[in-house]
Amino acid sequence: MGEHPSHSAARLLLLLAEFGHTVSRAMTAASGEPELVGNAPILILSSIDLSGPQRPSSLAKLTGLSTGGLSKLLDRMQELGVVQREPGSVRGDRRGVLVSLTERGIQLMGVLAGELEERLPETRKLVAEIVTVLDTETTVAG
């Protein structure tokens, strides 16, 4: 007999939290900056790294932060030299702002990738466990 659905959900949440902790440890090692360790800064840096400069409104949606909360976080990230705001860089909108990575931000993402690579055995184990829980839940539901 399989796990109770609430146990599967609890196990999945625990595994996802462990995975997040692995990413946070990698960011701590890569940056040495406590301000950059957390879901919102990592989401912002990763999203810009993957998709290029973005409007603050898109980053607010991504992170779930209010516009005020995002603005404060971007201020801190800009002070740390990992992002920059580029006013007037949105085509057709002179007041529009794009947030992009600075050279330091680009370098940080490279170092973070290396730190995550060093943690691949740990990460692979967590991902395998996550897949097992999801497959078990799919089998139970199906």
Secondary structure, DSSP 8 states (H G I E B T S, - for coil): ----HHHHHHHHHHHHHHHHHHHHHHHHHHH--GGG-SHHHHHHHHHHHHH--B-HHHHHHHHT--HHHHHHHHHHHHHTTSEEEEET-BTTBTT-EEEEE-HHHHHHHHHHHHHHHHTHHHHHHHHHHHHHHHHHHHHHH-
